């Protein structure tokens, strides 16, 4: 990067810190990056129908013995009411501008939708149709570690 009009206080060999804004979209729908997951939408639909449990062997097609790589797409787990219980459902999303901690959602979610976010270890084991409870408590472990 070059500077067109360098002042006298800027000298060769010195370092500087700068914030560079590459895009700015006011009023964009954004979600935390850690809420994004990669899943097979067909498998997630089956899991949701069976309340988070894998379908029985009799109801699934028998494969040819070779395991093909299942295509995954990015999405989030959205909170929905089903059968009188709060459950998670995989929703594919398309994304736009990415920031340091948030990412713009172009389609798949609406303003006001509740999504699941958390640690990667928890999200990777979550399945569509699983009954959940809201946890609106503040995680203070990250701030306690910095003191």
Order of alpha helices (4+ residues) and beta strands (2+ residues): beta-beta-alpha-beta-beta-beta-beta-alpha-alpha
